[in-house]
Amino acid sequence: MPANPISRSSTEWIGPAASSFDITPHATNTFTPTRKIICAGAGTLACRFANDSADRSLTLLAGVEYNISIIAVRVTGTTATGIVGMY
């Protein structure tokens, strides 16, 4: 997956997302913090927020862009499908 080309301290960070990547849930893998996420199939997302030290469980609706910065999606506890991260 590509690295986020936009600094979180940049004014570009508040603009529209300019790139995306597929997120495959995994037990330990992390990635560059997202700006947004979306999923094709509604369900639960077990994830780690960029500034947190513990995982959270969120309920997502299909087709909704969520303005959240996450660094991991866990395989255990995730039922949402077609998850895409955006920068």
N, C-alpha and C positions, 0 to 999 in steps of 0.2 A: 504494500500500500504506500502511496506517496506521503512524503512529509508535508506538514501544513506550511505552505509558503508565506502565510500571513502571520505576522507577529500579533500576539494577543493584545499588545499595547498600541497597535496601529489603529487609526480611524477606519481602515478597510475592514477591520474585524466586525464592525456593526453593519456592513453592507451585505449584499446577497452572497450566498455561497458560490464559489467559483470552481470547485472540484468535488468529486465524491469517490467513495470506495465501498465495496461490499464488506459487511462485517459478519464474520463467521464466529459464532460463540465458541469459546475455548476455556478450559479450566484455569489457565495461568497467563495466556498471552495478553499483552497490552499494546496500545497504539497511541499515536499522537492525539492529543485532545481534540475532539470534534467541536464544531460550531453548532451543528444541528444533527438530528437523526430523523429517519422516517422508516416505517416498516410497511410491507405489503399485506401482511397478515396480522391481525390484532392478537394481542396476548400479553404475557408478562415478560419483562426485561429485567434480568438480574445483571446489574452493571455497577461500575465504580466511577463516581464522579471525579473530575480532575483534581479537586482539592480535598478529597476525603480519604480516610484511611480504612474505611469499611465499605462493603458492598451494600447496595440498595435494591429493592424490588419495586419496579414501576409497572403500571398497567397502561399499555399503549393501544390506541385506536389505529386502524389501518388508514394510510394516506394522510396522516396529520404530521406536519413538520414540528418537531419538538426542539426548541432552542436550548439545548443542554450540551454541556461539555463533559464528555465521558472519555475514559481511557481504557475501559475493558468491558466486554460482555461475556458473562459466564455461561457455560453450557448447562450447568445444573441450575434449574429455576427459570430458564428462558424458554418461553413457548411462542413468542412472537416470531414471525418468519419474514424473509426478504428484507433484512435490516440493512440500511445504507447510512453511512456516516458522511457528513459534508464539512468542507472547510471553506 
